[in-house]
């Protein structure tokens, strides 16, 4: 009997907020309407075609590594090396793991994800004795659940390789090619109703068939229509938190056959407001306070009325802390949202679900900054005053007590800051190759190599690169060697972010992304906004790559 390793793919989530209700199906004779939204339909079909190819190519790409592990599944050193190779070569994979035949994660890369739990795998192990090639489950990662696709390759197995995929790599090409893509929202729904990706976080991992409630009946009906038609278009009416009123939405969908047999289907849906691009004018007061003054006035209010009354006021869209410029949100040390004026569906859900279109974990950054005593964090977020178009937002966080925090944010004048998927994949691939190299040699050798401006690991494609230790001292900078030895621990950018400390915190937690707004090194005068990607290179130092986006 040949020993086989199952291959699994898990799909990560992005979170954007909207709410839907009653639906009506688009009349087939409405040619003018179909022509108006032809680009949306074209993008949906393009996305479905792309996903059909991608999910099969991922399977083929990790098959060789899985077969090598199958020869000696108890060899942890070899398994770790193979998972590292897969991770380094696949920028769309956030985590790669080996799960044994009893469903336990035994090896994972990067190692900081070693406490992951991948659903209840008893059912999946039973399915390996069938012809089914695709199943769906939840991937419990850093205290929150991520739904995903699982692909397995045979009925006889000693375990399987599984990978968590960043869905921004699915949607990135559409965002880059279509002018209206910034206003679109994306859904991935299995044909049994399992929601793999949703525009709002509380539905991800749940079943579409359970949404036949008054507030989501329209969405439920659209799903039923989509199940009976491989591809199509429909209109439904739903309440928009961003506009504080019912809005008409257009949904387009297409079908992805899953696996080599195509027995299961995955619905790809894109939704958009029918009357999009109309700015919202809210009947709420204005304030001349600065962002810091506004948040500190909310802190004084908490002292005056107590936690419960303050949270109720912060969650009131007509409350005193909901203005044209700012609104207060609140969360606790466990990352749970406690107050939000415009989207009550977020309450009780983890703030860590908030990830912007460039893969910056905004919620996680806000929580980390809170744990450091507060301060500023920059990220992209849908602007309610600009029809939920993603813009740069700066949030200021303060600590109320040991248990919870309040914050507010303001939008800058920056739009169209989405970094193309190809650029993000290039920087991810480069940094992962540097990380793999740095961890394969001693620290001094690695630093000497990384300081070589024309060496094998010299930065490429207009990328900024350097390495520093966890005390903030620059260890390697092949582009500006004069900075080596300088300490930047206390450095802040023009937005007020503690950018060096935040980079170190991200590295210690396994890595991540952040925005910084600093003077250009070449001029010392003009400022530039950059997206930085940080990875740990060893126990006490990190590597950082950055691209300019504005």
WODA-V28812 format. One record per pair of residues at least 12 apart in sequence whose ideal C-beta (glycine too) atoms are under 7 Angstrom apart, sorted by the first residue. I is the first residue (numbers start at 1). GAP is how many residues later the second one is. D is the distance in whole Angstrom. If there is no record, write none. Layout:
# WODA-V28812
i->{I/I}
gap->{GAP/GAP}
d->{D/D}
This chain:
# WODA-V28812
i->{1/2/3/3/4/4/4/4/4/5/5/5/5/5/5/5/5/5/6/6/6/6/6/6/7/7/7/7/7/7/7/7/7/8/8/8/8/8/8/8/9/9/9/9/9/9/9/9/10/10/10/10/10/10/10/10/11/11/11/11/11/11/11/12/12/12/12/12/12/13/13/13/13/14/14/14/14/15/15/15/15/15/16/16/16/16/17/17/17/17/17/17/18/18/18/18/19/19/19/19/19/20/20/20/20/20/20/21/21/21/21/21/21/21/22/22/22/22/23/23/23/23/23/24/24/25/25/26/26/26/34/37/37/37/39/39/40/40/40/40/40/41/41/43/43/43/43/44/44/44/44/44/45/45/46/47/47/48/48/48/48/50/51/51/51/52/52/55/55/56/59/61/62/62/62/65/65/65/65/66/68/69/69/69/70/73/73/76/79/79/80/80/83/83/83/83/84/84/87/87/88/88/88/91/91/91/92/92/92/93/93/93/94/94/94/95/95/95/95/95/96/96/96/97/97/98/98/99/99/99/99/99/100/101/101/101/101/103/103/103/105/110/112/112/113/113/116/116/116/117/118/118/118/119/119/119/124/124/128/128/128/129/131/132/133/133/133/133/133/134/134/134/134/134/134/135/136/136/136/136/136/136/137/138/139/141/142/144/144/144/145/146/147/147/147/147/147/148/148/149/150/151/166/167/168/168/168/169/171/172/172/173/175/175/176/176/182/182/183/183/183/183/183/183/184/184/184/185/185/186/186/187/187/188/188/189/189/189/189/190/190/191/191/191/191/193/193/193/194/195/195/199/200/201/201/202/202/208/208/218/218/218/219/222/222/222/226/226/226/230/231/231/231/232/233/233/234/235/235/235/236/236/241/241/242/242/242/242/243/244/247/248/248/249/249/249/249/250/250/250/251/251/252/253/253/253/254/255/256/276/277/278/279/279/279/280/280/282/284/284/284/284/285/286/286/286/287/287/291/291/291/291/292/294/294/295/295/295/295/295/296/298/298/298/299/299/299/302/311/311/311/314/314/314/314/314/315/315/315/315/316/317/317/319/322/325/326/326/327/327/327/328/328/329/330/330/330/331/331/331/332/332/333/333/335/335/335/335/336/336/337/337/338/342/351/351/351/352/352/356/356/356/356/357/357/357/358/358/358/358/358/358/359/359/360/360/360/360/360/361/362/362/365/365/365/366/366/366/368/369/370/370/370/372/373/374/374/374/375/375/375/376/376/376/376/376/377/377/377/378/378/378/378/378/379/379/380/380/380/381/383/389/391/391/391/391/392/392/392/392/393/393/394/394/394/394/395/395/395/396/414/414/417/417/419/419/419/423/426/427/427/427/427/428/430/430/430/431/431/431/431/434/434/434/435/435/435/437/438/438/438/439/443/446/447/447/447/450/450/450/451/451/451/451/452/453/453/458/459/459/459/463/463/463/464/464/464/464/465/465/465/465/466/467/467/467/467/468/468/469/469/470/470/470/471/471/472/472/472/472/472/473/473/474/474/475/480/488/489/493/493/493/494/494/494/495/497/499/499/502/503/503/503/503/504/506/507/507/507/507/510/511/511/511/512/513/513/513/514/515/515/516/516/517/528/528/529/529/530/530/530/530/531/531/531/532/532/533}
gap->{155/154/67/155/66/149/150/152/153/61/62/64/65/152/153/154/155/156/122/146/147/151/153/154/52/55/56/59/144/145/146/153/154/142/143/144/152/153/154/155/46/49/140/141/142/153/154/156/129/136/138/139/152/153/154/155/137/138/154/156/177/185/186/82/134/152/153/154/155/133/154/184/191/153/154/341/343/185/186/338/339/340/169/183/184/366/182/183/224/326/328/329/167/181/182/222/196/219/220/222/326/196/198/199/216/218/229/194/195/196/197/216/217/218/195/196/214/215/195/198/199/211/213/211/212/200/209/207/208/209/199/196/213/215/139/141/144/210/212/230/232/192/211/131/135/138/227/208/209/210/224/226/186/209/128/127/221/206/207/208/220/123/119/205/217/204/205/94/203/204/92/29/24/99/101/17/20/21/96/95/14/13/29/92/88/85/86/31/19/28/27/29/13/15/24/26/25/352/22/345/344/345/348/334/337/338/73/74/77/70/71/72/70/71/72/13/18/21/68/69/13/65/67/19/65/61/63/19/22/60/61/63/59/24/56/57/58/18/19/22/13/400/397/398/28/397/23/24/25/23/19/21/44/18/19/20/13/26/24/27/29/26/130/131/18/19/126/127/128/15/16/17/124/125/130/15/12/13/14/54/58/60/13/67/25/23/210/206/208/209/60/18/47/48/49/57/58/16/48/47/12/108/193/30/189/191/253/252/15/248/249/248/182/243/244/245/207/208/89/90/93/94/204/206/86/87/88/14/86/13/84/12/82/78/80/19/34/78/80/74/76/36/73/74/76/14/15/16/13/12/13/72/145/148/152/143/147/12/15/18/19/20/17/12/14/29/27/41/43/25/22/23/24/21/17/19/17/13/15/39/13/15/101/102/38/140/142/146/37/73/26/26/27/22/23/24/25/21/22/24/18/20/18/14/15/16/14/12/12/111/110/109/106/107/108/104/105/42/34/38/39/40/38/37/38/39/36/38/35/105/117/119/104/32/114/101/103/111/112/113/102/23/30/108/99/101/107/98/19/27/28/14/15/16/25/27/24/25/26/29/25/24/25/22/19/85/82/84/14/15/81/78/80/78/74/75/76/20/73/74/71/72/70/71/15/16/17/32/12/14/12/14/66/42/12/15/16/12/15/23/24/25/34/23/33/61/22/60/61/66/155/173/65/154/19/20/153/154/155/151/17/19/12/14/149/29/31/41/137/28/27/29/35/129/26/23/24/25/22/121/123/18/20/119/120/121/18/20/120/14/16/117/119/137/14/136/12/13/37/12/28/26/20/21/23/24/19/20/22/25/16/18/15/16/18/101/12/13/14/12/115/136/132/133/112/128/130/124/35/36/106/118/120/105/30/33/115/102/104/112/114/16/23/109/100/102/108/20/99/100/105/99/95/91/20/28/29/17/26/28/25/27/30/33/26/25/26/20/19/20/86/82/83/84/15/66/81/82/13/14/79/80/78/70/74/75/76/73/74/71/72/34/70/71/16/18/15/16/17/28/32/12/14/12/14/66/41/12/12/23/24/25/23/24/33/22/19/15/17/12/29/31/39/41/38/28/27/28/29/35/26/23/24/25/22/18/19/20/18/14/16/14/16/12/20/22/20/21/16/17/18/19/15/16/18/12/14/12}
d->{6/7/5/5/6/7/5/5/5/4/7/5/4/7/7/6/6/6/7/4/6/5/7/3/6/6/6/5/5/6/5/6/5/4/6/7/5/7/3/7/7/5/5/7/5/7/6/6/5/7/3/7/6/6/4/6/5/5/5/6/7/5/7/6/6/6/6/5/5/6/6/6/5/6/6/5/7/7/4/4/5/6/6/5/7/6/7/5/6/5/7/7/6/5/6/7/7/6/5/6/7/6/5/4/6/3/6/5/6/6/5/6/5/6/6/4/6/5/3/4/5/6/3/6/6/6/5/5/5/5/6/6/5/7/6/6/7/7/5/6/6/6/5/5/5/7/6/4/6/5/6/5/7/5/7/5/5/4/7/5/5/6/6/5/6/5/6/7/7/7/5/7/5/6/7/5/7/5/7/4/6/6/6/7/6/5/6/6/5/5/6/6/5/6/6/4/5/6/5/7/4/6/5/4/4/5/6/6/4/4/7/6/5/7/5/6/5/7/7/4/5/7/5/7/5/6/6/6/7/6/5/6/4/7/6/5/5/3/7/6/6/5/7/4/7/7/7/7/6/4/7/5/6/4/5/7/7/6/6/5/6/5/7/7/6/7/4/6/6/7/7/6/4/5/5/5/7/6/7/5/5/7/6/5/6/7/7/5/6/7/5/7/7/7/5/6/4/7/7/7/7/6/6/6/6/5/7/6/6/7/3/6/7/5/5/7/5/6/6/7/5/7/6/7/5/7/5/4/5/7/6/7/4/6/6/5/7/4/7/7/6/7/6/4/7/4/4/4/6/7/6/7/6/6/4/5/5/7/5/4/6/6/7/5/6/5/5/5/7/5/7/5/7/6/7/5/5/6/6/7/6/7/5/5/7/7/4/5/5/7/5/4/7/5/7/6/7/7/5/6/6/5/5/6/6/4/5/6/6/6/5/6/6/6/7/6/5/6/7/6/6/6/6/6/5/7/5/6/6/5/6/5/6/5/6/5/6/6/7/5/7/5/5/6/6/7/6/6/6/6/5/4/7/6/4/7/5/6/6/7/6/5/6/7/4/6/4/6/4/7/6/6/5/6/6/7/5/5/7/6/6/4/6/7/5/5/5/5/6/6/6/5/6/6/4/6/6/5/6/5/4/7/7/6/6/5/6/6/5/7/7/6/7/6/5/7/5/6/7/6/4/7/5/7/6/6/6/7/5/5/5/7/4/7/6/5/5/5/6/7/6/6/6/6/4/5/5/7/6/6/5/5/6/4/6/7/6/7/6/4/5/6/5/7/6/5/7/4/4/6/5/5/6/6/7/5/5/7/4/6/7/6/5/6/6/7/6/6/5/6/5/5/6/7/7/7/6/6/5/6/5/7/5/5/5/6/6/6/4/6/7/7/6/7/7/5/5/6/4/7/5/6/7/7/6/4/7/6/7/7/7/5/7/6/7/7/7/4/7/7/7/5/6/6/6/7/5/7/6/6/4/5/5/7/7/6/5/5/3/5/7/7/5/5/7/6/6/5/7/5/5/5/5/7/6/5/7/7/5/6/7/5/7/6/7/5/5/7/5/4/7/6/4/6/6/6/6/5/5/6/6/5/6/5/5/7/6/4/4/6/5/7/6/6/6/6/4/5}
